[in-house]
């Protein structure tokens, strides 16, 4: 028996990675609420800070300086991070609907997704204008524009629609950067023409007259043509038209006006204002659903209309965090009182800015330095994270529970039984699996469709059965994604042999807790796994579940292969002269270790997870079609360990070209920082298999020879004359980093079979 960890009693789901939610994560990181779990759902791992975006466009900041790493911050806060797009809500079932994954259950929900330029209100704008939000897409178009201006000489006309603070600041930032680029290339900056369209007679209409006059003067001095009282009513390819009939031909049209709420909010049944924003009380709680909160630009306060400004989103973060906490523990909510006036610091493209607050008007380079100091200090709170420490010791949960929940919560933290007393309850198991839909195969005679003590499966005539098993504990807090990767990893051995998967039996370990939470975790995890199994033509036919301190999943996989063994790819078929091909990049071990220590960029982890999700099925077929003589999948023993197994089985030696190794982004950086997998020391003992270890050890890629891979790629030997075509085919199938990493040599007299080419 063992004592379990505290159970999850309530789930707070944060939709969006806006400024308010960033503050919420920071608050819960500093003071977690026992029994309350946070989950963030967001499309972008790196969430931009709007206050620094113009400085980034102007070239004063790097990408990472103006973005908060949401995955890393969530890890620091002990929150789960699900990278996905939210498409709606099922309020009756309290579930968030997502683009790519099953619905996510919540007890309390908070929405902080900002606003969107309402391009759908103007004819052609959605098709032909670039909305400034979402910022990720705008950044992609901005980088493309930068490159186009650099490459092609000639006049470029850029129109910005919207002359509030955001439109004016963005105009000056874009102009400053692009003119600087042309000067650096020895070209005439006056190739650029900028036009700014204002529907009002004034620019910056919410600011005082001196601020408006000052910016009007700056725009005129810099040659920006301002169109006043010029509401844009139609946009077509390369042209816009105003309501007065004026037209302008433009190479780029940027939309920075008419903010509206996200389209999916319209179908939620929540009370919205005329612009599509969620109406909330002064507690930031929805007026129509007490379980839902909203903050930032996507919220409209019932009694206190606010301008859509980042300062309010930041200021709402603390009361939002407090009220989410208070709602979860069923305490009275507190009112948020926004300030009547606020300070706006608006830059002019160069390192110069204007301060505006009520009648206040200050300007100068010192204002820009002041703004820069404020912005950097804010960002440091969420990017310069201290080492994680346990903060829940000795604190008990304050969440009120009904009698049934109380009994389950007590049981979860009491002494737990072993043996079959540690199985997952039948009700939880049946409900979770009822929502999962495994593939049905004709050769499965008894399986999950008619559960029995064991599955019965027919082996077709002329086929032999291939068996494999894999099992490991979770390394990320997203059970759906973990299920997908665990299934993909388990299938890898089958594909590496040249076989097709037939059936799978699952082995599941789940931490004890409230039945509803255990059921939801099991459903999410098995949904992800079954999606991957179904895509591979593999039927889930049964399995075993039990309690444990950590979430874990594995599969016993059975596959089919021709009995004549004509399609089998074993480890032992390598021939001198063959070239070594690796289908996917390496580095998952060091990156996951760095992530657990808050030392990895979120986008590095995104890329690593995407690589782990990629199936080896097509790669195996491709390698076989190009005459692969031997094959294996890279897993825990790392590249060197698996290559040594192949050389021993084949009676050959091999050479690895270190410089040719395909690597996941960030893997070199985390290795150089000394952040390695806990399995690395055991794998390093295989260094004795290297003939020239001393020479190779100085290479930056050397530690990655020993890096354990999760759901790694296939390592195969291919005849030299077919290797080029094989690589081209692999890349066309989506294995973008497939590479030739070495060659097979005839066995020499040395005991060490591997040579390094540094």
Secondary structure, DSSP 8 states (H G I E B T S, - for coil): -EE------EEEEEES--HHHHHHHHHHHHS--TTEEEEEEES-SEEE-HHHHHHHHHTSS-GGGGEEEHHHHHHHHT-EEEE--EEEEETTTTEEEESSS--EE-SEEEE----EE-GGGSBTHHHHSEES-SHHHHHHHHHHHHHHHHH--S-EEEEEE--SHHHHHHHHHHHHHHHHHHHHTT--GGGEEEEEE-SSSSSSTTS-HHHHHHHHHHHHHTT-EEETT--EEEEETTEEEETTS-EEE-SEEEE---EE--GGGGGS---B-TTS-EEE-TTSBBSS-TTEEE-GGGEEESSS---S-HHHHHHHHHHHHHHHHHHHTT---------SS--EEEE-SSS-EEEEETTEEEEEHHHHHHHHHHHHHHHHHHHS--------TT--------HHHHHHHHHHHSEE--GGGGS--HHHHHHHHHT------TTEEESGGG--SS-EE---TTEEEEEEEEEEE-SSS-HHHHHHHHHHHHHHHHHHTT-EEEEEEEEEEE----HHHHHHHHHHHHHHHHHHHHHTT-EEEEEEEEE-SS-EEEEEEEEEEETT-TT---GGG--TT-EEEESS-B-HHHHHHHHHTT-S-HHHHHHHHHHHHS-SHHHHHHHHHTT-SEEEE--TTHHHHHHHHHHHHHTEEEEEEGGG--B-TTHHHHHHTT---TTHHHHHGGGGGBTTHHHHTTSTTGGGGG---SS--EEEEE-HHHHHHHHHHHHHTT-TT-EEEEEEEE--S-S--EEEE-
